[in-house]
Amino acid sequence: MISSALRNLPGVMVATLALLAQPHLAHAKPDIAPRPLSRSPPPLISPQVFDEIYTVLGKPEVVSEKMENEFWGSIRNEDSEDSYRFYIDVLPSGRFIWEAQVRLDELKRVAVEIAHALVMISIPGYQYEIGKYEVTQGEWKRVMGSNPSRFTNCGDDCPVEQVSWNDVQEYIRKLNVRTGRQYRLPSKGEWIYACLGGKNTVYCGSDNLDSLAWHGGDQALIASNSGEQTHPVGKKLPNGYGLFDMSGNVMEWLSDCYKEDCKEHRLMGGSWFSSEYFAQAYNLYIDSNDAVFPQNGFRLARQLPLQIIFKQLDPLSCAPSCADGTALCVGIR
């Protein structure tokens, strides 16, 4: 689609397209002949997409009503801040300019709400943060506009589920566009370290599963406490880092591929459905990238910038004090 590539065009291309497109209202040639578009696509745009852009917007005589309708349709389908900004830049006198500006303002407001709603916890000793809670149905709806969960009766504060690994990647892509931040899924190592919360326990922060998890049953070991469904996040005890539901409620997708072909990914933490085995800190589950089950959800992670600390020390004695990787330690005299 046109709009999926428009945001990658450099500023000079935007200006050129705007010049070419504006005569569509007067239905006349511009007073100054526009500079023709280069027939070499920018590096980030495929030749096929570039040809499509050239065909629709690259003719200086007229941009027809039908053409603008198709262009606006692609903008609406993408429904992102970038797509509406591009419409405004390319067709500043377009018939849909008011709608584009209103929707752009709305998306900006929602982006602020989304960013404030996502509570992240910095993990001591490492340069990343992780979601205090699993991503909820309400947070998913604000970004995606729909709710795939089976347990919608549980409410907006319950974890979103029935999302595949591929679905989660699309959510993260849209979230990053709207917030300007670089969220991602945690790796297996990051997830386990955060799960333990600074302790050596069987589950994520405790040896008592019922105290911190909504889980399924195991006839030989433990009875279910979940009522066979999810529950609002944050209702059980947190672990040592203040993270909730790392064990139980929903299993959480990770960034790690299971095999080299990356057709399957790992999940950890157990769920409302799982036996206590999968709620244990080190045990994992495997699913295909397109698998959709009501026990599968996720939480977010984000890399933090490297902190630089200046110390009045000999450089050689400074290095060991930052050996945990939390900072770049620079010794000064």
C-alpha positions, 0 to 999 in steps of 0.5 A: 500500500502507498501509505505504508511506505510514505513515511520513509520518504525524505523531506525533499521528496515530501516537498516535491510530492506536495508541489505536484499534488496541490493543483488538484483543486484548481484543476490547472497546471501549476504556474511553475513547472514542478521538478520531475520525480527521480526514477530511482527509489530511495533506499528504504522504498522498493521499486514497486512501491515507488512506481505506485507513488509516482503513478498516483502523485507524480503527474503535475496536471491533475490529481483526480477526486478518485485518486485522492479518495484512494490515497485517503483510503490508504491513509485511513487504513494505516491510521497512524500519526505518520500517515496523517502527517504525510497526508497533510504535507502532501495535500495541504489543501486536500478535501480530507485535511480537516479530518486528517488533522482531527484524527492526528490530534486524537492519536497524539492524545491517545499516545500520551495516555498509552505511555502513561498507562504502561508502568515499567520497572527498572531491573537492578544491575542491568540496562533494561526495564520490564512491565510491572504488569502483563499487557491488559485488554484495555491497553491492547484496545487503545493501540489495536482498536479490538480485543481478541481475548476469550475472557472479555467478561474479566474486564480491561484490567485483565491480561490480553490473551489469544494473541499470537507472537505475530500479533504481539509484534504488530502491537509493539510496532504500532505502540512504538510508532505512537509513543516514540519509544522502543518497546519489545519482548524480553529475552529468556535471560531477561525474563528469568532474572526479572522473575526471580526478583533477586531471590532463589525461589521455585516460582517468580519471587516465592516458593508459595505459588498460591500467594503470587499466581492464578494457576491451573491444577495438578492432580498429584500436587496442587489444586487450581485457584483460577476458576479456569479463567484469567483475573485482573492483573496485580491482585496477587503478591509481587516479587522482589522487584515489584513485578506482578503475575510473573507466575500464572494468569497468562504465559508470556511470549519471549523474543527468543526463537526456539530453533534457527528458523524462528517459526516457534518462540518461547513462553514462560510463567505458566497460566490460569490453565497450566499446572504448577510445573509451568509456573516455575521460574525456569520452565518454558513452553514452546508455540508456533508464531501464529498460535492463538490460545487463551492462556498466551499473553505477554509483557513488555520490555525496553532497553535503557540508555547507558548511564555514565558515571564519573568517579574521582578514582584511579581508572584501574580501580574504577572498572571493577565497581561497574562490573555489573554492567549498569554503567560505563565508569570513567575514572578521573583524577 
